[in-house]
Amino acid sequence: MSEERQVKGQVKGQIKGWCPGAHTPMMSGDGLIVRIRPHLGRLTSDQALGLCAIAQSEGNGIIDLTSRANLQLRGIKETRHEAVLSALLALGVLDDTPEREARRNIVTTPLWRVDDLNTRLYDAVCDRLDDLPDLPAKMGIAIDAGPSPILPKTSADFRFERTADGALLLRLDGLSRGRLTDEDTAIDALCEMAQWFATTQTTARRMAGHVAMNPPPADWMSALPAAAIPPLSPGNRTGTATLGVAFGSLEAASLSALIRDSHATALRVTPWRLFQLENATLADAHGFITAPNDPLLTAHACPGAPACAAATVDTRQLARALAPAHRDLHVSGCSKGCAYRHEAATTLVGHDGTYDLVKQGHPWDQPCQRGLSASDLKAQDHAL
């Protein structure tokens, strides 16, 4: 995290490690990054409009969608952090204390319905957050208890899912099978499994790495989850519009206009660079993605220069130009690969104002070509 640092005033002692949040922002090249974790991944239209207003008045006008269905304000001045916190609290999008905010690391299926099992489990977990042991800050919980799971590739360490016959199970990330439970005992099971990790954990900071070295009790691996369904894609279904966001960066002015024009009553965020509008009448998408096969949905690019001090290249302009010909493209401002930690067919890495090319690899892997300019890359586009 060389270009990003934690700012003063962070909360310490309540959790191991550190993960950015509203109360513990990160400093990047364009100012503070302030993360918000919407309850159930949902904001009312008034809350969403209020967040857009804060992004425009206090930040750089950009709201990031994260891979854990969180939202991030960018470009906040350090001297304005407390004012931003007050505004977010007034909107009702933060917990009352930094400690509770840090512990509420939960991603919920965006397909939840009012008072279904997902929402009841979410409320039950929130009620028992203080019963969980201290865990590494990036550890989280996925509540994915619809008929079929939709979040298996979303980062989480404890996963509530269903079996093919509808039984509830709790699965540790990294294992194919989970522990059968029910709604009455689910949170007790979660607390027990979290305590097991806290007691047996040595070097691994995430569950998948831990279970690879420390198999849990056999009865925690007794049932298979139902087959997963594909993630959502842009489109309209009764009462809901789903739209995509290039590189996960929402322009607050466009989002505000979209919410007002569509008369949407609420916004739901997802882990897939998509958001949903409830009860929306969509006449104008205001620049957001509406086609399921849009290449920008599968292209990865960090903010790049000048937003990030570690980057020396404009990542997203190049990614937009190359994405139509490369379905598995990653343009990274430096070798750390913040936007995408996985292997890609074509990876371009910024280095001293030019790009290095990595084929079928990560940004930190050995490149096959170095020192390419943006014009070079656009000229040889299909030959990459």
Buried (B, 14 or more C-beta within 10 A) or exposed (E): EEBBEEBEEBBEEEBBEBBBBBBBBBBBBBBBBBBBBBBBBBBBBEBBBBBBBBBBEBBBBBBBBBBBBBBBBBBBEEEBBEBBBEBBEEBEBBBEEBBBBBBBBBBBBBBBEEEBBBBBBBEBBBEBBEEBEEBBBBBBBBBBBBEBBBBBEBBBBBBBBBBEEEBBBBBBBBBEBBBBBEEEEBBEBBBBBBBBBBEEBEEBBBBBBBBEEEEBEEEBBEBBBBEBEEBBBBBBEEEBBBBBBBBBBBBBEBBBBBBEBBEBBBBBBBBBBBBBBBEBEBEEBBEBBBEEEBBBBBBBBBBBBEBBBBBBBBBBEBBBBBBEEBBBBBBBBBBBBBBBBEEBBBBBBBBEEBBBBBEEBBBBBEBEBEEBEBEEBEEEEEEB
